[in-house]
Structure formats: structure tokens, C-alpha cells
């Protein structure tokens, strides 16, 4: 079982990222869970979301305590304890930052391997807004290799089409592809 | 039939309930679709406005009115579903008794959330446990997939026995968590549930009837006696409907209880809803080091399957019963007291204790599940323990 924890702030789309990721994984035949941790719903407040991915039905139902991967949508959260809770050398960190992975690892004393991607920068260039969640999906896909990337893109595209206009869907897909290419630390 | 590849959908518990409602296509949905209710009815309202269902959607001003409108619609012969949670169910309380005593087959998609005060929107079972004597069939589902299928089964069960049914999912833990749901085709759902064939309708001017008149001392008791008998007889119907569903569509949903690794168990845990999933993993962990522990998941709480519990627990030495609510009666939770009572007729009664956990959505992590198993092992080995323990609380 692979367990992923998402850290974001209200409005950045951490929950949506977990849901999109979970649903796409299901399309590759995996069993999934995607769930947010609910607190007061305020724009800007820290938000946590989770994914469990397994090849057999998932029976447990509690917050993820020892994540295999931690995705941080806002680097200002790196100074909080929540981001490194339950992590060790085996944890993979994927951080939305334009800085070098080693610099981030050193500055925030992160225990595991660190990857960075300028998800906000990509999002602002492609979508004109700071919505780092979809590019973070691209970076995560590059790092964890849980399913074929093109199949993943198809699944995300199909989901986004239900809710968004074609140009928004196209922008998000472009952002995912760019982040997939631009993630640093590999 | 079992070979058919089912459509897999990634749905939250709320979406799973709402999707089942869409496929059921009820005649009437009356609801009050804001907090404390979850988004079930909100999602369903979208199906209505998009013209994907034929349902008459009645947006009312409170849950009390929601259930009242459901009662009126059901008494006229309509197929009726509603959804609520927590305070919403509490506000329906008075009308719940009327729905069941009028023998109306209303289906309620319920999400288990704590009751105020203090204010809390997270999971525990206080809401539906508060309705346990309201004459409704209560089915507690472990996950979104079971919730989806149970809601479909609930329509058939309700309309066969003429009793209302509530199917429940754990708030947030399941209601807001996306999981894989293996869905039926809409055609399969419609064929399975058929059309409602009401015995009477208040709108039938050819065959006028009176609904809910004054009954007082002369016949009230007889009517109540019949209602009690109907609940008793619903056991056969629940079994028949779930078994038919399993055979027809290739599933293996348990009927009243699910037993897990109980064959040679020396001691056992009884759990409900999502906590039972976590507990299955905990049982596996303890089994892997040689512990003979098993799990019973109680799925149908009303009618209470005491015969099955007596049978399944007759050879164990100790039982830990988990309650996600407390009766505030100084002797533990409602599930504990009923399970314990079920074992009274046994010649050799197992030792038994209660674990109250997870109130107001307090997380139930693996270490707490393992702790419960280890405590019941101590109980089995003869240690004197408190009657009720509270797990995961600071005190």
C-alpha cells in the first residue's frame, strides 16, 4: 500500500488533488482512498488530505500516520511540524518551490528525499492563477510511478471535463505535463 | 451472473448514496439540504434540475417537515427517500415514530454524525442510536460500496415489510472519503426494486382510508403489537432480499452480521461500520503472531439479530464490544448492552466488556484497534477489568 499526505492551504486545491489522484489510480485497476481532514473551512488555513493506493481492497479507515510521500502545495507550511509528522529517511517530499531540492532539505531539515517543482510558477504562466494542485500531480506522477502517465492524463482530463471549460482543462493538462518534466531532484 | 465485470466508480460515501438514489429514481424526495445534512441531497437536487430523474423534489424548511412530507407522500403510495444526519435526525425524531407506526416504507440515507453540544459535525453513532427504538430498520454500512448497494436493497426491504429503513455511513470517514464503488447498471437497479405496490393510498377516493386517527386505549396496543411483529418478521425479508441481490449480481454482502476469522477464535471483538474495517486488519496483525482472535461486524442493528450473536459467541471466552456512542447511563453504550443481553441464555457465558471510542470523530488508529484486542485478551486470561473503557480519550 502506498500512502500519500497532501499539505496545502484552503483554496490551493489539496483536497481536489487527492480526489483527482485517487480517481485516476482507480482507472489503472488500483483500489483507492482519497479523503481530506476537515477543520474549519477558511481560505488560507492549513488543509491536509490523504490518499491510500493498493492493489487489493483497502479496509482501514484512519488518518495516515506514516506517509510514503508528502506533497506540499505551499512551502510556507514547511516550518510546521505537521509536514514532517511520521516521516523518516524513506519518506519522499515533493515541494512546490522554485528552490533547489537540497537547499530546501537543508533549510527545513527534512528527513527524506526531497523533490521540488515550481508548481505556482507553472500555474501562473499556464493558467494565469496560483493553482498549484494540478502541476503537483504531474510532479508526484514523475516521482512515484504508480501508473502509466498517459493513462493518468486521460483520467484526469475526463474528470476535469465534467466540471470545466475546454480551455481550463487544456491549461491544467499542460501544467501537469510541464511539472512532470520540470520536477527537480531526480 | 457472477462473472459480469462491474463498473468501477470513484465515489465518496455521499456520492455513492446520491448515485443509488438517482438509479432508484424515487417518486418523492423531501429534504432539508444544509448542515448538519451532508451533500447527499444537494447532489441529488442536481440530478433533479438536470432532468436525470423524475423525482418530485420538495425543499422544506426543517427536517421535521422533511419527514412529515415524506410521510404524506409515502401514505399516498409514492416511493420516498430522504437523507439527513445528526441534529437533522434528532429534529425528525417525533416523525420517525409516525413513519414506522403508519407502516410507511420510507428510505433514509443517513450519515452518522455526533450530536450537539458541544458543536461537532464529525462521526459518531449518537444520532441513529438515539432513534433505535423508533421502529425503523437500521443498517450500518462499512464503506461507500456497501452503502450504495444497501440503499438499493433498502427499497425492496422497506416495501416488502412496510417498515421504514435507514442505511447509515460513518460521517466524514466514509461520507467524505472517495473509494471504489462497483455499481449496477440502472436497468438492473430498476428491475430489482420493481414498482412500489402500496396496500392503500390516502389519495384513492374509490377506497377511502383513514391514516393516523385517534386510537387511545381501545386499539393502540393491538396496532403496536402488529408493528412489533412486523419488525420481527422483517428478519426473514432482509435475509431474502440481500441473498437474492448477492445471487443475482454476484456479490457476497453479509446479511445481519459479518464474521471474520471467528472459526477457532478464543476471544472476539464486535464492531460496526468503518471501524470494523480497521479492526479486520488489526485481527490479521494479532493472528500473525498466533493470537486466536476474531471479529464480528454487526451490520443490522434493528431488528437486532440476537440469535445469531448468541450462536457466534457461544464458544468464545471473552468479547470486547465497541460502541461509537454512549448511553450516558453509567453502564456503557447501546450496542454493548444489547449484545450482553443476547448472551444471557448461554449456559457458559463469555466475559464481556465495552469500549467506547471515536466520539465526535476522534480518529480510531491502528494502535487503538490493537489495544482493544490486547485488553480483551487480558479479559480472557482472567484479569479483572473495568466494565467500560474509553479508548482514545484524554483523561
Interface residues (C-beta under 8 A of the other chain):
Chain A: X18 X19 X22 X23 X26 X31 X32 X33 X34 X35 X36 X38 X57 X58 X59 X60 X61 X62 X63 X65
Chain B: X8 X10 X121 X122 X143 X170 X172 X173 X174 X176 X177 X178 X179 X180 X274 X275 X277 X278 X280 X281 X363 X364 X365 X366
